[in-house]
């Protein structure tokens, strides 16, 4: 019988048994292997192992393992494709044990978002309970429409108000009691600007938009507060509104005219010198009002007329010389009249002094007389000085 017909473990055992003298057991294995080989060639299913061989096959693996360890051979035993009937897993592989897996939470933090039960409350970073903004602690809390708390003093709010802060705050301290919370139907950025104005504090570090500032100023009337008394040249709100004048000159001027804030309108008017009055709509004119609209028109017209009057006078003639008499000096007069007519035709109230100098200085290049050149330079300098002192505000 060929040894290759035997299973791998048995063929390996046959070689070892020849060396160890285990003939009876090998003969029994060989006979059974021969029987299996002959039946498998006829495509018959392989008969099950007899019970006496099953037990010894299990012991055979142990013997092979023991023997290989004893003689120093590196033998890899094949694994059974299926469990051997009549023998448990612990018997066949007593050294293999499945370790108990660790707890899935071991080594990992357990987060429970609702374990603390805390409630998030938004409080103003300026008007909070411990803020040192007044000599007395706050006695009232204002809750904005977007749920932000402002802890303030009722006397500060009721002082400039003639309607008990829109009839939301009791006038008597006895009626107000303690821990009074008043709901204000305004967003927190708008309410923040109003409270800063009442406390005469700057809210510039919050960077409120011009729309928020405008809304806050328009709401002062509703809370019984006169905007004119709160927006003065020394108030932080005045400075904050004026900082938006370069970008929103007409809007700031309209807001100032609406509440008769003369100082704010005056400081804003220079930024309107470049504004084309022809682009004013009826709605804009109504919002500005006749009083401040008239002043704005007179500012534009007055500066344009002033520029025309300043350009009208030509350079002063010098005494006649052998190389430049009065006839020769008429050339400078005609050149000045032509240049001044060009400037007067497009006399804008926002015309800069540098533009005037650049438009008139090239006239010197066409003059050969040094006295005429000096007279022209003196006239240009005088024009620039006079134009710079023309009133730029309403």
Number of C-alpha atoms within 10 A of each C-alpha: 10 8 15 10 15 20 14 13 16 21 19 16 20 22 12 16 17 11 10 10 11 13 12 9 15 19 12 11 19 19 12 15 18 15 12 19 15 13 13 12 9 8 8 10 10 12 10 9 14 9 11 8 15 16 15 14 17 15 14 17 18 15 14 19 16 12 15 15 12 9 8 9 10 9 12 10 13 10 9 7 6 6 11 15 11 8 12 11 10 10 10 15 11 9 7 9 8 5 6 6 6 8 8 7 8 8 8 8 7 8 7 7 8 8 7 7 7 8 7 6 8 12 16 14 10 17 21 16 18 10 14 12 15 11 6 9 14 21 18 22 23 22 22 20 14 13 16 20 25 26 23 24 19 20 15 13 19 20 12 17 20 15 16 18 22 16 13 13 21 15 15 10 12 8 9 15 11 11 11 14 16 15 16 19 11 17 15 20 20 20 23 22 24 24 19 17 22 18 16 15 14 16 19 14 6 10 10 15 13 18 11 17 19 16 16 21 25 15 17 20 17 15 20 18 24 16 19 14 10 21 22 16 15 10 15 19 25 18 16 17 21 19 15 16 22 13 11 17 22 20 19 24 28 23 20 23 20 15 15 16 20 17 13 22 24 18 18 27 20 21 19 22 20 12 15 10 13 6 8 11 9 9 9 14 14 12 16 21 14 12 10 22 19 13 15 23 12 13 20 22 14 16 22 19 14 16 21 17 11 16 21 13 14 18 22 13 16 14 10 13 10 5 8 16 13 12 9 14 20 12 14 22 16 12 16 20 17 12 16 22 15 12 19 18 10 11 18 18 22 16 17 12 17 9 11 19 15 11 15 18 13 11 16 18 8 11 16 11 15 11 17 21 19 13 18 24 18 13 18 21 14 13 18 17 12 14 19 11 8 13 12 19 18 19
